[in-house]
Amino acid sequence: MTVLRTRRSRITGLIGAALAAAFLVAGCSASAEDSKTASSPGSEGNALPAAEGTTTYPLTLESPYGTSILEKRPERIAAIVPNAVDTEMLLALGVKPVLSSSMVKESASQSYLLPYDAENLDTFEFAMGGTLPVEAIAASEPDLIVAVGWADGLGGLSMGDYYERLSSIAPVVTSPDTKSRMLVPWKESIRVLGETLDLSNAAEKVVAEHDQYFAKVREENPQLASLTATWAIFYGTGNGLQYLSAPGSAPATFLGEFGFAENPRAKEFVTQSTVGEELLENIDADFLLIGRSAAGSEEDFDKLTGGKLFQALGAVSSGHWVGLPPRTADGGDVLWAITSGGPIGTMWAAEHIVPLISAKL
């Protein structure tokens, strides 16, 4: 019997606050349609590509929370990660889940996931601070539950609180070990999915295409090499400015894909993400990317970025910073894609922001 091992994420500090901020990228809690029972297998075409024959079943799925056994290749896959990054990875592999978090429709699918028919996926309602609807997940009749991409505290939830009930419905596959304190970088996660679904070659192809794309970005933008960068989002006067590119996080990995070096100042935000006035100088870098969520008014954003402390930052005084609005011209949420995107969203985000960065350097 094959054994697939994943281990507990090494998450430190005030993860709850940082994850709450990440979910505010959309501007508010998701208010999605009611949960719907998924259609029968094969009623709308094949849910999975053909098996590659590289995975041997039964497959033991080990995790920090327990062990479950996948007796055969699954056909009905429920993706339950609150921010729907697991759904994005499945779609990148050509897999249509029978159920997904409503967050896939609230933000990401408004642009870069539309070609993958994300708007027609059956979803369960998720709102920040809510609970995971185990009954809706069971009603979708999955033979595999995907929690790959979930870090404890994501969306205010802990997988440990749900694993036993979920594994009584179907085998559960979780993320590999990661140093991320917040949102899990997706490459190792998609490899776990690939092995579980007998699509390892497809997973490697997704990673390779992503790497080739960003290698071209670095080749065409050599001026970014070795510069440091910061990614932060302003959530309005209530939640303020949040530093989201702490070491090991998915946004930090995203910036590294451009050739940016790790910002030594970022270590100040390993245990907390809120940027008060006393910490504002610590967001400084060679280049600043500052997003404004829909929760923050343009007036308040201008007040922040026009203030003396912000204007005194080295990147700002040299003109090396970009402010990003809640939506792109095509209605997409680039803030979400940078902070919470997978293989599809990160490339889409790069297409939007590389020209903006290059114009400032």
Secondary structure, 3 states (H helix, E strand, C coil): CEEEECCCCCCCCCHHHHHHHHHHHHCCCCCCCCCCCCCCCCCCCCCCCCCCCCCCCCEEEEECCEEEEECCCCCCEEECCCCCHHHHHHHHCCCCCCEEECHHHHCHHHCCCHHHCHHHCCEECCCCCCCCCHHHHHHCCCCEEEECCCCCCHHHCCHHHCHHHHHCCCCEEECCCCCCCCCCCCHHHHHHHHHHCCCHHHHHHHHHHHHHHHHHHHHHCHHHCCCEEEEEEECHHHHCEEECCCCCCHHHHHHHHCCCECCHHHHHHCCCCEECHHHHHHHCCCEEEEEECCCCCHHHHHHHHCCHHHHCCHHHHCCCEEEECCCCCCCCCHHHHHHHCCHHHHHHHHHHHHHHHHHHC
